[in-house]
Amino acid sequence: MTGRRTVALTLASLAVALGVALLARGPRRVVYRGGPILTMDAKSRVVSALAVVGDRIAAVGDEDEVRRFVDAGARVVDLQGRALLPGFIDAHGHFPGAGIYAVMADLNSPPIGDVEDIEGLLARLAAKASHTKPGAWVVGMGYDDTLLAEGRHPTRVDLDRASREHPVAIWHVSGHLAVANGLALERLGIDRSTPDPEGGRIRRDPETGEPDGVLEEEAADGLQAQLLQPSLLDSLRVVRRASALYLAAGVTTAQNGYASVAHMRGLAWLSRLGLLPLRVVLWPGEVAAEALLDGSFVFVSPDPRWLRRGAVKLIADGSIQGYTGYLSRPYHVPPGDDPGYRGYPRIPRDALIRQVGRYHAQGLQVAVHGNGDASIDDILDAFEAAQRAHPREDARPVLIHAQMARDDQLDRMRALGVIPSFFSLHTYYWGDRHRDIFMGPERAARMSPARGASERGLRFTIHTDAPVVPMEPLRLVWAAVNRRSTSGATIGADQRIGVMQALRAVTIDAAYQHFEETDKGSLEPGKLADLVVLDRSPLADPAHIDRIRVLETVVGGRSVYRAERSP
């Protein structure tokens, strides 16, 4: 027996030695230890060690569980109390839109930018015009009429003061309205006789009937078509800047939440050339979706782990702060003389039901933007009709923003298997104005009702909608946990959620929304090594999560961002 045991032990030792040798000759290996590692697994475990081999996580647990990787010569990273989490996943945004200020004038007001009045806005545009060839477009983005000293939208007359030699156009911070100067309106063929399009509005001077330059929703589509065709060099600048911003924020998977054919082609080309340092999920918009279905456009990803097609995205209404969100009850302070003004649908209910049904019948995941509760009613009717006509297991329809969702609508979402994705940063950036202007105190207190969703067992996500606001996942988590406005007021304490649930909403639950939960979103063996290192744990001080710094971002086991050391 002793001899056999000796032989067995010898063979076991040889096997261990061989395994260590093979590890030493294999892909790069890294072991993280010495800090809280928030796994976001089914039990939300917090562990002390993690091993990466190549682009995958190899082991997670205590230091004994990763010791063999250390013995095999793995590089060891001592976290020294810093926190390690799964890389943040963008549940809804418009990559690479966050990089748009590389080519457009930044017209944001505080706390994002520094434009405080229309004169400052015009000065920014005039400076842009001075470096632009006459006749070429001058474009700005991010203005907010409620934050300008004048409390109004700029008009065509205002923008003519910036330049009459250039077509000038500016986008509202919501992305749902634009303003054009006289030459831009002429280029678009918009004049006094132009009718309002379905799902949009051309604002007009009440005395003359002439367009005043402000274009709402579908009325701005022609402008969007002209402006969203940047040169190759400008496109590269935008992508490069957006990528840098996302990685510095700890985002390892971005989303283009309303992709055109040009977006899909361009990002596939960049991915093929290795110029996308993070993963991207594309949600084709209506035009791109139709091209995919009729075969006029074929999307081929060079590597679905890096670039893949997700849900088809539709836009059912507009923006609450743009007064184009579609409500069941009137706005608290209406935008004009009609006290019963409730906004309007961008896609009428019957048309929405037909569109959602068509995509669902083709086996596609469908995501629909809806802010106002009347629009949410229409969207849920469409999801229900689609599933009734073509029942499908695990369709995961997504309701983007779901901003003014009522309790009865959350109940319907639960019954239909709908995933609401809340734009929780509304409470920070617009909370005070939703309370005082748009919604009134009662409705504002329950905007982005994450707690209500949680109490019903709804799986939900939260997002920044960048570039509407900056890509700041930690501020997003902080907002969902604390619901504080820019003035410091609490907007709906009853809708606060816990830190771990908010973190899950930007990691594993966001991966679930994208049908990627088996490959990312939590730190588990076999999953992609997409990681973020923070200077401290978000669990330590929930009131100040927004002050946490991202120290390092890792995509597929490779470090792609490191913060500069503090002096």
Buried (B, 14 or more C-beta within 10 A) or exposed (E): EEEEEEEEEEEEEEEEEEEBEEBEEEEEBBBBBBBBBBBBBEEBBBBBBBBBBBBBBBBBBEEEBBBBBBBBEBEBBEBEEBBBBBBBBBBBBBBBBBBBBBBBBBBBBEEBBEBEBBBBBBBBBBEBBEEBEEEEBBBBBBBBBBBBEEEEBBBBEBBBBBBBEBBBBBBBBBBBBBBBBBBBBEBBEBEEEBEBBEBBBBBBBEEEEBBBBBBBBBBBBBBBEBBEEBEEEBBBBBBBBBBBBBBBBBBBBBBBBBBBBEBBBBBBBBBBEEEBBBBBBBBBBBBBBBBBBEEEBEBEBBEEBBBBBBBBBBBBBBBBBBBBBBBEBBBBBBBEEEEEBBBBBBBBBEBBBBBBBBBBEEEBBBBBBBBBBBBBBBBBBBBBBBBEEBEBEEBBBBBBBBBBBBEEBBEBBBEBBBBBBBBBBBBBBBBBBBBBBBBBEEBBBBBBBBBBBBEBEBBBBBBBBBBBBBBBBBBBBBBBBBBBBBEEEBBBEEBBBBBBBBBBBBBBBBBBBBBBBEBBBBBBBEBBBBBBBBBBBBBEEBEEBBEBBBBBBBBBBBBBBBEEEEE
